[in-house]
Amino acid sequence: MSYGVGMRSRRVRERLITRLEEQGITNLEVLDAIRTVPRHQFVDEALAHRAYDDVVLPIGHEQTISQPYIVALMTEALMRYGRPKRVLEIGTGSGYQTAILAKMVPQVYTVERIGALIRRAQERFSEMGILNVEMKLDDGHVGWEEKAPFDAILVTAAPSGIPVRLFNQLEIGGKMVVPVGPEKKEQQLIELTRTSEGYEQENLGSVLFVPMRAGAG
Ligand code: SAH
């Protein structure tokens, strides 16, 4: 292993956990998942020394690995009323958020439109022995009809409006967390709960995600 010891050390990871707690993350299972999933293995070796800073980092193809605080916030929102069993993620990217989910729920489905990213994420899951993730190369706007319904959907790229086709793949009582808004401007992180009549909506604050693009590849 050529990684420096520093970035993997317990102290460096604990510092990140403390920072997340200070920012208001309270779910101990979420904090524990972030403590144990090795974020440095989801970025290039050249950036690994920054993996436990609470920052966005580039992963190539003009995409980024989300900031740990945002990963924590979204995961916490998704788990607020208990743990979902089948979760769909849109925007696999590095696979880091996927791995956090895979640690917490029985089955994760993830959709990514860039083939090189999905292949690299798949390698990481194999190396780490993560077996409860199924992946698909596709435009996330279509979701994954064959595997629906899901009891939670997490979207990690920003569509310009609520993605209806995806929302319809939620179970009644299921939850979707999605950053909605224009490209390169602040988006609103929205938590939607599907009800028998429609949905309830809560706003979790402003965020900045890469856009959810149309089409695969
Ligand atoms: N969850 C990721 C964040 C990746 S950034 C992580 O933890 O690393 C968002 C990802 O969404 C990018 O990889 C991008 O290619 C992908 N994406 C953008 N539009 C998409 C779409 N329509 N369908 C599927 N994935 C999409």
py3Dmol code that shows the C-alpha trace and the ligand (Angstrom):
import py3Dmol

protein = """\
ATOM      1  CA  MET A   1       0.000   0.000   0.000  1.00  0.00           C
ATOM      2  CA  SER A   2       1.434   3.313  -0.965  1.00  0.00           C
ATOM      3  CA  TYR A   3      -1.168   5.420   0.830  1.00  0.00           C
ATOM      4  CA  GLY A   4       0.314   7.467   3.647  1.00  0.00           C
ATOM      5  CA  VAL A   5      -0.723   6.236   7.038  1.00  0.00           C
ATOM      6  CA  GLY A   6      -2.067   9.651   7.987  1.00  0.00           C
ATOM      7  CA  MET A   7      -5.173   9.789   5.875  1.00  0.00           C
ATOM      8  CA  ARG A   8      -6.303   6.382   6.938  1.00  0.00           C
ATOM      9  CA  SER A   9      -5.615   6.857  10.587  1.00  0.00           C
ATOM     10  CA  ARG A  10      -8.328   6.702  13.133  1.00  0.00           C
ATOM     11  CA  ARG A  11      -7.616  10.225  14.285  1.00  0.00           C
ATOM     12  CA  VAL A  12      -8.148  11.734  10.850  1.00  0.00           C
ATOM     13  CA  ARG A  13     -11.432   9.874  10.415  1.00  0.00           C
ATOM     14  CA  GLU A  14     -12.611  10.799  13.906  1.00  0.00           C
ATOM     15  CA  ARG A  15     -11.942  14.447  13.136  1.00  0.00           C
ATOM     16  CA  LEU A  16     -14.343  14.193  10.200  1.00  0.00           C
ATOM     17  CA  ILE A  17     -16.978  12.511  12.385  1.00  0.00           C
ATOM     18  CA  THR A  18     -16.651  15.291  14.981  1.00  0.00           C
ATOM     19  CA  ARG A  19     -17.095  17.877  12.273  1.00  0.00           C
ATOM     20  CA  LEU A  20     -20.247  16.163  10.986  1.00  0.00           C
ATOM     21  CA  GLU A  21     -21.651  16.037  14.531  1.00  0.00           C
ATOM     22  CA  GLU A  22     -20.906  19.731  14.968  1.00  0.00           C
ATOM     23  CA  GLN A  23     -22.837  20.414  11.776  1.00  0.00           C
ATOM     24  CA  GLY A  24     -25.874  18.635  13.182  1.00  0.00           C
ATOM     25  CA  ILE A  25     -25.639  15.023  12.000  1.00  0.00           C
ATOM     26  CA  THR A  26     -26.974  12.881  14.873  1.00  0.00           C
ATOM     27  CA  ASN A  27     -27.830   9.469  13.399  1.00  0.00           C
ATOM     28  CA  LEU A  28     -25.214   7.167  14.929  1.00  0.00           C
ATOM     29  CA  GLU A  29     -25.577   4.543  12.218  1.00  0.00           C
ATOM     30  CA  VAL A  30     -24.916   7.126   9.524  1.00  0.00           C
ATOM     31  CA  LEU A  31     -21.873   8.396  11.431  1.00  0.00           C
ATOM     32  CA  ASP A  32     -20.662   4.852  11.858  1.00  0.00           C
ATOM     33  CA  ALA A  33     -21.009   4.099   8.147  1.00  0.00           C
ATOM     34  CA  ILE A  34     -18.954   7.208   7.350  1.00  0.00           C
ATOM     35  CA  ARG A  35     -16.395   6.183   9.942  1.00  0.00           C
ATOM     36  CA  THR A  36     -15.907   2.735   8.424  1.00  0.00           C
ATOM     37  CA  VAL A  37     -16.241   3.195   4.646  1.00  0.00           C
ATOM     38  CA  PRO A  38     -12.725   4.042   3.343  1.00  0.00           C
ATOM     39  CA  ARG A  39     -13.369   7.248   1.367  1.00  0.00           C
ATOM     40  CA  HIS A  40      -9.705   7.379   0.317  1.00  0.00           C
ATOM     41  CA  GLN A  41     -10.328   4.316  -1.849  1.00  0.00           C
ATOM     42  CA  PHE A  42     -12.988   6.180  -3.848  1.00  0.00           C
ATOM     43  CA  VAL A  43     -10.656   8.912  -5.135  1.00  0.00           C
ATOM     44  CA  ASP A  44      -7.389   8.945  -7.078  1.00  0.00           C
ATOM     45  CA  GLU A  45      -4.329   8.177  -5.045  1.00  0.00           C
ATOM     46  CA  ALA A  46      -3.081  11.726  -5.655  1.00  0.00           C
ATOM     47  CA  LEU A  47      -6.119  13.076  -3.773  1.00  0.00           C
ATOM     48  CA  ALA A  48      -6.276  10.417  -1.083  1.00  0.00           C
ATOM     49  CA  HIS A  49      -4.625  12.668   1.496  1.00  0.00           C
ATOM     50  CA  ARG A  50      -7.702  14.915   1.317  1.00  0.00           C
ATOM     51  CA  ALA A  51     -10.261  12.119   1.488  1.00  0.00           C
ATOM     52  CA  TYR A  52     -11.221  12.771   5.120  1.00  0.00           C
ATOM     53  CA  ASP A  53     -11.581  16.513   4.702  1.00  0.00           C
ATOM     54  CA  ASP A  54     -15.197  17.586   4.402  1.00  0.00           C
ATOM     55  CA  VAL A  55     -14.805  18.584   0.761  1.00  0.00           C
ATOM     56  CA  VAL A  56     -16.001  17.729  -2.739  1.00  0.00           C
ATOM     57  CA  LEU A  57     -13.228  16.113  -4.823  1.00  0.00           C
ATOM     58  CA  PRO A  58     -12.966  15.490  -8.592  1.00  0.00           C
ATOM     59  CA  ILE A  59     -13.382  11.902  -9.864  1.00  0.00           C
ATOM     60  CA  GLY A  60     -12.771  12.588 -13.579  1.00  0.00           C
ATOM     61  CA  HIS A  61     -15.280  12.970 -16.454  1.00  0.00           C
ATOM     62  CA  GLU A  62     -16.196  16.390 -14.973  1.00  0.00           C
ATOM     63  CA  GLN A  63     -17.853  14.628 -12.035  1.00  0.00           C
ATOM     64  CA  THR A  64     -17.263  14.818  -8.295  1.00  0.00           C
ATOM     65  CA  ILE A  65     -17.508  12.734  -5.142  1.00  0.00           C
ATOM     66  CA  SER A  66     -19.956  14.487  -2.815  1.00  0.00           C
ATOM     67  CA  GLN A  67     -18.896  16.252   0.345  1.00  0.00           C
ATOM     68  CA  PRO A  68     -19.172  13.904   3.369  1.00  0.00           C
ATOM     69  CA  TYR A  69     -21.549  16.321   5.118  1.00  0.00           C
ATOM     70  CA  ILE A  70     -23.969  16.179   2.178  1.00  0.00           C
ATOM     71  CA  VAL A  71     -23.698  12.372   2.007  1.00  0.00           C
ATOM     72  CA  ALA A  72     -24.479  12.265   5.737  1.00  0.00           C
ATOM     73  CA  LEU A  73     -27.365  14.734   5.454  1.00  0.00           C
ATOM     74  CA  MET A  74     -29.006  12.870   2.565  1.00  0.00           C
ATOM     75  CA  THR A  75     -28.522   9.441   4.128  1.00  0.00           C
ATOM     76  CA  GLU A  76     -29.873  10.673   7.452  1.00  0.00           C
ATOM     77  CA  ALA A  77     -32.968  12.126   5.745  1.00  0.00           C
ATOM     78  CA  LEU A  78     -33.548   8.860   3.909  1.00  0.00           C
ATOM     79  CA  MET A  79     -33.359   6.868   7.169  1.00  0.00           C
ATOM     80  CA  ARG A  80     -35.314   9.250   9.388  1.00  0.00           C
ATOM     81  CA  TYR A  81     -38.256   6.931   9.994  1.00  0.00           C
ATOM     82  CA  GLY A  82     -36.413   3.638   9.958  1.00  0.00           C
ATOM     83  CA  ARG A  83     -34.261   1.821   7.501  1.00  0.00           C
ATOM     84  CA  PRO A  84     -35.484   1.184   4.012  1.00  0.00           C
ATOM     85  CA  LYS A  85     -34.823  -2.270   2.580  1.00  0.00           C
ATOM     86  CA  ARG A  86     -34.518  -1.570  -1.134  1.00  0.00           C
ATOM     87  CA  VAL A  87     -32.884   1.689  -2.143  1.00  0.00           C
ATOM     88  CA  LEU A  88     -32.351   3.101  -5.620  1.00  0.00           C
ATOM     89  CA  GLU A  89     -29.514   5.570  -6.102  1.00  0.00           C
ATOM     90  CA  ILE A  90     -29.166   7.724  -9.211  1.00  0.00           C
ATOM     91  CA  GLY A  91     -25.606   8.871 -10.022  1.00  0.00           C
ATOM     92  CA  THR A  92     -23.161   6.167  -8.851  1.00  0.00           C
ATOM     93  CA  GLY A  93     -20.106   8.335  -9.555  1.00  0.00           C
ATOM     94  CA  SER A  94     -17.237   7.017  -7.435  1.00  0.00           C
ATOM     95  CA  GLY A  95     -19.552   4.608  -5.619  1.00  0.00           C
ATOM     96  CA  TYR A  96     -18.906   6.211  -2.230  1.00  0.00           C
ATOM     97  CA  GLN A  97     -22.522   7.088  -1.437  1.00  0.00           C
ATOM     98  CA  THR A  98     -23.516   3.659  -2.771  1.00  0.00           C
ATOM     99  CA  ALA A  99     -21.096   1.987  -0.350  1.00  0.00           C
ATOM    100  CA  ILE A 100     -22.494   3.987   2.585  1.00  0.00           C
ATOM    101  CA  LEU A 101     -26.010   2.849   1.646  1.00  0.00           C
ATOM    102  CA  ALA A 102     -24.851  -0.741   1.127  1.00  0.00           C
ATOM    103  CA  LYS A 103     -23.541  -0.765   4.669  1.00  0.00           C
ATOM    104  CA  MET A 104     -26.916   0.275   6.060  1.00  0.00           C
ATOM    105  CA  VAL A 105     -29.603  -1.415   3.978  1.00  0.00           C
ATOM    106  CA  PRO A 106     -30.054  -4.932   2.558  1.00  0.00           C
ATOM    107  CA  GLN A 107     -30.171  -4.090  -1.152  1.00  0.00           C
ATOM    108  CA  VAL A 108     -28.969  -1.121  -3.182  1.00  0.00           C
ATOM    109  CA  TYR A 109     -29.607  -0.467  -6.871  1.00  0.00           C
ATOM    110  CA  THR A 110     -27.583   2.243  -8.546  1.00  0.00           C
ATOM    111  CA  VAL A 111     -27.783   3.830 -12.005  1.00  0.00           C
ATOM    112  CA  GLU A 112     -24.979   5.819 -13.689  1.00  0.00           C
ATOM    113  CA  ARG A 113     -24.761   7.200 -17.222  1.00  0.00           C
ATOM    114  CA  ILE A 114     -20.933   7.150 -17.615  1.00  0.00           C
ATOM    115  CA  GLY A 115     -19.605   3.654 -18.336  1.00  0.00           C
ATOM    116  CA  ALA A 116     -16.034   4.279 -17.117  1.00  0.00           C
ATOM    117  CA  LEU A 117     -17.314   5.441 -13.720  1.00  0.00           C
ATOM    118  CA  ILE A 118     -19.630   2.495 -13.268  1.00  0.00           C
ATOM    119  CA  ARG A 119     -16.836   0.043 -14.141  1.00  0.00           C
ATOM    120  CA  ARG A 120     -14.434   1.639 -11.679  1.00  0.00           C
ATOM    121  CA  ALA A 121     -17.086   1.660  -8.949  1.00  0.00           C
ATOM    122  CA  GLN A 122     -17.774  -2.027  -9.653  1.00  0.00           C
ATOM    123  CA  GLU A 123     -14.060  -2.802  -9.172  1.00  0.00           C
ATOM    124  CA  ARG A 124     -14.077  -0.993  -5.855  1.00  0.00           C
ATOM    125  CA  PHE A 125     -17.123  -2.920  -4.641  1.00  0.00           C
ATOM    126  CA  SER A 126     -15.441  -6.209  -5.589  1.00  0.00           C
ATOM    127  CA  GLU A 127     -12.200  -5.234  -3.834  1.00  0.00           C
ATOM    128  CA  MET A 128     -14.146  -4.293  -0.720  1.00  0.00           C
ATOM    129  CA  GLY A 129     -16.371  -7.353  -0.783  1.00  0.00           C
ATOM    130  CA  ILE A 130     -19.551  -5.306  -1.193  1.00  0.00           C
ATOM    131  CA  LEU A 131     -22.088  -7.759  -2.598  1.00  0.00           C
ATOM    132  CA  ASN A 132     -25.487  -6.127  -2.093  1.00  0.00           C
ATOM    133  CA  VAL A 133     -25.283  -3.611  -4.938  1.00  0.00           C
ATOM    134  CA  GLU A 134     -26.698  -4.001  -8.448  1.00  0.00           C
ATOM    135  CA  MET A 135     -25.613  -1.504 -11.074  1.00  0.00           C
ATOM    136  CA  LYS A 136     -27.039  -0.320 -14.369  1.00  0.00           C
ATOM    137  CA  LEU A 137     -25.638   1.910 -17.100  1.00  0.00           C
ATOM    138  CA  ASP A 138     -28.545   4.132 -18.082  1.00  0.00           C
ATOM    139  CA  ASP A 139     -30.156   7.539 -17.882  1.00  0.00           C
ATOM    140  CA  GLY A 140     -31.347   7.784 -14.304  1.00  0.00           C
ATOM    141  CA  HIS A 141     -34.467   9.667 -15.383  1.00  0.00           C
ATOM    142  CA  VAL A 142     -35.970   6.297 -16.334  1.00  0.00           C
ATOM    143  CA  GLY A 143     -35.136   4.734 -12.963  1.00  0.00           C
ATOM    144  CA  TRP A 144     -35.207   0.929 -12.831  1.00  0.00           C
ATOM    145  CA  GLU A 145     -38.740  -0.250 -13.581  1.00  0.00           C
ATOM    146  CA  GLU A 146     -37.907  -3.980 -13.373  1.00  0.00           C
ATOM    147  CA  LYS A 147     -36.722  -3.610  -9.778  1.00  0.00           C
ATOM    148  CA  ALA A 148     -39.414  -1.149  -8.615  1.00  0.00           C
ATOM    149  CA  PRO A 149     -41.015  -0.353  -6.256  1.00  0.00           C
ATOM    150  CA  PHE A 150     -38.308   0.991  -3.940  1.00  0.00           C
ATOM    151  CA  ASP A 151     -38.813   2.200  -0.428  1.00  0.00           C
ATOM    152  CA  ALA A 152     -36.272   4.949  -0.903  1.00  0.00           C
ATOM    153  CA  ILE A 153     -34.643   6.776  -3.827  1.00  0.00           C
ATOM    154  CA  LEU A 154     -31.556   8.952  -3.486  1.00  0.00           C
ATOM    155  CA  VAL A 155     -30.598  11.193  -6.394  1.00  0.00           C
ATOM    156  CA  THR A 156     -27.016  12.519  -6.390  1.00  0.00           C
ATOM    157  CA  ALA A 157     -27.146  14.666  -9.543  1.00  0.00           C
ATOM    158  CA  ALA A 158     -29.477  17.638  -9.918  1.00  0.00           C
ATOM    159  CA  PRO A 159     -32.501  17.423 -12.228  1.00  0.00           C
ATOM    160  CA  SER A 160     -34.166  20.728 -13.146  1.00  0.00           C
ATOM    161  CA  GLY A 161     -37.514  19.572 -11.739  1.00  0.00           C
ATOM    162  CA  ILE A 162     -38.916  16.684  -9.717  1.00  0.00           C
ATOM    163  CA  PRO A 163     -38.248  13.537 -11.801  1.00  0.00           C
ATOM    164  CA  VAL A 164     -41.778  12.119 -12.036  1.00  0.00           C
ATOM    165  CA  ARG A 165     -40.950   8.778 -13.578  1.00  0.00           C
ATOM    166  CA  LEU A 166     -38.541   8.082 -10.750  1.00  0.00           C
ATOM    167  CA  PHE A 167     -40.996   9.263  -8.126  1.00  0.00           C
ATOM    168  CA  ASN A 168     -43.570   6.797  -9.474  1.00  0.00           C
ATOM    169  CA  GLN A 169     -41.184   3.928  -8.662  1.00  0.00           C
ATOM    170  CA  LEU A 170     -41.513   4.694  -4.950  1.00  0.00           C
ATOM    171  CA  GLU A 171     -43.644   2.642  -2.615  1.00  0.00           C
ATOM    172  CA  ILE A 172     -46.456   4.504  -0.811  1.00  0.00           C
ATOM    173  CA  GLY A 173     -44.771   5.834   2.329  1.00  0.00           C
ATOM    174  CA  GLY A 174     -41.421   5.731   0.531  1.00  0.00           C
ATOM    175  CA  LYS A 175     -39.065   8.635   0.417  1.00  0.00           C
ATOM    176  CA  MET A 176     -37.029  10.363  -2.253  1.00  0.00           C
ATOM    177  CA  VAL A 177     -34.210  12.810  -1.534  1.00  0.00           C
ATOM    178  CA  VAL A 178     -33.240  14.905  -4.560  1.00  0.00           C
ATOM    179  CA  PRO A 179     -31.419  18.189  -5.282  1.00  0.00           C
ATOM    180  CA  VAL A 180     -33.685  20.128  -7.633  1.00  0.00           C
ATOM    181  CA  GLY A 181     -32.671  23.189  -9.607  1.00  0.00           C
ATOM    182  CA  PRO A 182     -30.714  24.751 -12.433  1.00  0.00           C
ATOM    183  CA  GLU A 183     -27.184  23.875 -13.534  1.00  0.00           C
ATOM    184  CA  LYS A 184     -24.250  25.599 -11.780  1.00  0.00           C
ATOM    185  CA  LYS A 185     -26.581  27.490  -9.459  1.00  0.00           C
ATOM    186  CA  GLU A 186     -27.766  26.585  -6.015  1.00  0.00           C
ATOM    187  CA  GLN A 187     -30.335  23.827  -5.937  1.00  0.00           C
ATOM    188  CA  GLN A 188     -32.774  22.936  -3.182  1.00  0.00           C
ATOM    189  CA  LEU A 189     -32.361  19.594  -1.484  1.00  0.00           C
ATOM    190  CA  ILE A 190     -35.905  18.221  -1.344  1.00  0.00           C
ATOM    191  CA  GLU A 191     -37.248  15.318   0.683  1.00  0.00           C
ATOM    192  CA  LEU A 192     -40.438  13.884  -0.803  1.00  0.00           C
ATOM    193  CA  THR A 193     -42.603  11.287   0.885  1.00  0.00           C
ATOM    194  CA  ARG A 194     -45.065   9.459  -1.323  1.00  0.00           C
ATOM    195  CA  THR A 195     -48.594   9.394   0.086  1.00  0.00           C
ATOM    196  CA  SER A 196     -51.735   7.742  -1.256  1.00  0.00           C
ATOM    197  CA  GLU A 197     -52.879  11.145  -2.529  1.00  0.00           C
ATOM    198  CA  GLY A 198     -49.568  12.450  -3.873  1.00  0.00           C
ATOM    199  CA  TYR A 199     -46.614  13.599  -1.823  1.00  0.00           C
ATOM    200  CA  GLU A 200     -45.434  15.607   1.136  1.00  0.00           C
ATOM    201  CA  GLN A 201     -42.411  17.801   0.688  1.00  0.00           C
ATOM    202  CA  GLU A 202     -39.734  19.133   2.976  1.00  0.00           C
ATOM    203  CA  ASN A 203     -36.861  21.421   2.066  1.00  0.00           C
ATOM    204  CA  LEU A 204     -33.478  20.471   3.523  1.00  0.00           C
ATOM    205  CA  GLY A 205     -31.541  23.530   2.329  1.00  0.00           C
ATOM    206  CA  SER A 206     -29.355  24.718  -0.534  1.00  0.00           C
ATOM    207  CA  VAL A 207     -26.801  22.467  -2.210  1.00  0.00           C
ATOM    208  CA  LEU A 208     -24.630  22.400  -5.326  1.00  0.00           C
ATOM    209  CA  PHE A 209     -24.637  19.178  -7.365  1.00  0.00           C
ATOM    210  CA  VAL A 210     -23.507  18.354 -10.880  1.00  0.00           C
ATOM    211  CA  PRO A 211     -26.486  18.385 -13.277  1.00  0.00           C
ATOM    212  CA  MET A 212     -28.538  15.290 -14.015  1.00  0.00           C
ATOM    213  CA  ARG A 213     -28.021  14.948 -17.740  1.00  0.00           C
ATOM    214  CA  ALA A 214     -30.233  13.319 -20.320  1.00  0.00           C
ATOM    215  CA  GLY A 215     -29.200  10.078 -22.018  1.00  0.00           C
ATOM    216  CA  ALA A 216     -26.671   7.358 -21.164  1.00  0.00           C
ATOM    217  CA  GLY A 217     -22.935   7.706 -21.866  1.00  0.00           C
TER     218      GLY A 217
END
"""
ligand_1 = """\
26
SAH
N -22.878 9.637 -5.473
C -21.664 10.021 -6.158
C -21.737 11.450 -6.627
C -21.381 11.492 -8.060
S -21.658 13.017 -8.899
C -20.446 9.748 -5.295
O -20.598 9.515 -4.096
O -19.334 9.735 -5.819
C -23.127 12.646 -9.798
C -23.082 11.488 -10.751
O -24.333 11.480 -11.427
C -22.006 11.569 -11.832
O -21.241 10.404 -11.807
C -22.813 11.679 -13.116
O -22.206 11.041 -14.222
C -24.117 11.033 -12.739
N -25.259 11.429 -13.573
C -25.554 12.633 -14.118
N -26.686 12.583 -14.820
C -27.137 11.290 -14.725
C -28.261 10.606 -15.257
N -29.178 11.195 -16.016
N -28.390 9.294 -14.959
C -27.481 8.639 -14.182
N -26.399 9.248 -13.655
C -26.221 10.561 -13.922
"""
view = py3Dmol.view(width=600, height=400)
view.addModel(protein, "pdb")
view.setStyle({"model": 0}, {"cartoon": {"style": "trace"}})
view.addModel(ligand_1, "xyz")
view.setStyle({"model": 1}, {"stick": {}})
view.zoomTo()
view.show()
